[in-house]
Amino acid sequence: MGTFTMPSLGADMEAGTLVEWLKQPGDAVKHGDIIAVVETDKGAIEVEVFEDGELEELLVKEGSKVPVGTALAQIFDEGDAEPTVRPSRSEPELEPGLQRGLQAAPSPAPTPPRQPPTPALPGLRMSPAARLLAEARRVGLASVTGTGPGGAIVREDVAAMLELGREAAPAQKSDKVAPDLAPMRRAIAAAMAKSKREIPHYYLSHQFEISAAMEWLDAYNSQRPPPERLLLNVLLVKAVALAVRKFPEFNGFYRGDAFEPSEAIHVGNAIAIRGGGLAAPAIHNTDSLSLAELMDHLHDLVGRTRRGGFRSSEISDSTVTVSSLGERGVDALWPVIYPPQVAIIGFGAVQKRARALDAGLVVRPVLNVTLAADHRANDGHRGALLLRRISDLLTEPEAL
C-alpha cells in the first residue's frame, strides 16, 4: 500500500490546497499519471503519482489546505496482499507556523457538497483541467460560475455548462480577464529574498565566439522542414547539462548545512508566463536526450508553462537552472539562484563583435554566459572551469 502525499513544490512552500481530484477510488493509476490539482502561490499545478496500482482511498477532500507531506490518498499496489483491515489514518501534525489559517486533513467523507456558486468575475481562477476542457470545447469561461475553492472554476463546472447545452461561442475579447498575479509575485519575492538572504552568491562571466555552433545550426536546419528545426537555446541547455556532469558540485541541492549532489541532471528552464510571472520547470535527464528530443521537450514545456500547465515533478525536480534572455537582446544577465539549487547559468544575445586575430580585426558572433553559484557548495575556480567547459562544448556542436 502506497501513500500519496502533498508534495513540496518549492523551497518556500509549506502547504497547498487540494483543488481537484482527477482520479477516483477504484481507478487504475500508473507512474506519471496526473491524479490531482494543487493550488500554490505559483498557481494551480498538476500533481503526478509515482507508482503503479489502484487508487484505494481519498484521504483529503477538495478544497482542503494541508501541510506538505500530508497523506492525500492510499494506493493499492497489485503486489500487495489484499488488505483485510484498512490502514488507520491520523490527523496530520501541523507545524506551529501552520496552525493558523490551515484546515487540517479531514477524515474521509462522502463527496462534499458543492459550495454555493460564486461569480467567476473578477479575478477569474480555474483548475488546469477546467482550462483544458474549456479550450478544447471553446467555452467562454466568463459565463461559467466557479464552485471550487474560492470560487475557482473546476472541470465539473465546464462539463455542467456543456451538458446544459449552453456552450458558449468562441471566447470573445470581453471574456478575457487578467490573471491574478499577486500570489505568484509573492512566491517569487519569497524565494528570491530567501536566496539572497541565505545563499552566499558569487558571479562569473565569460564571452566566447559561437561561430561553430551558429554555422552548424544553419546547416542542420537548412536540411529540415520547420517543425524539425532546432533553436540555439537547445544547444545551450544541452551544453550546460553535459558540463555539470563533469562538474557535479554545481548540480544538486544544499539542504541541512550540506550539499547533496544529484546523479540525475534535470535542467530547469526559466520561462516567462503569459501575462506576467516566471517559472523554471525541469526537463528530466537532460544530458541523455538527443538535440531533437530536447527540442521536442522544450517546445512542449514552454507551451504548457505559458498556459500555466506545468506538473509537480517538473517544478520541484530541477537540479540546476538555465535562464536565457537572448531573445530580448540583452548582452548578459546576472540571475539569482533558486534554492535549494546551488547554481544558475544565464545566456545573453548573440552579438557581432570585433575580435583581434593574427590577420587583424575580424567580426565574429559572440555570446556571454554568466554563472551565479553558491559559495557553500563550490568556488570561483571551479566555476570558471565550468563556464570554459560550456564554451568548449559549443565549439563542437555535432558532439552534443
Helices and strands as residue ranges (DSSP letters): E 2-5, E 15-21, E 28-29, E 34-40, E 43-48, E 53-58, E 65-67, E 71-76, G 96-98, H 128-137, G 141-143, G 149-151, H 155-163, G 173-175, H 182-198, E 201-209, H 211-222, G 226-228, H 232-246, G 248-250, E 252-255, E 258-261, E 267-269, E 271-272, E 278-279, E 282-283, G 286-288, H 291-306, H 312-316, E 320-324, G 326-328, E 343-347, E 351-357, E 360-374, H 380-394, G 397-399
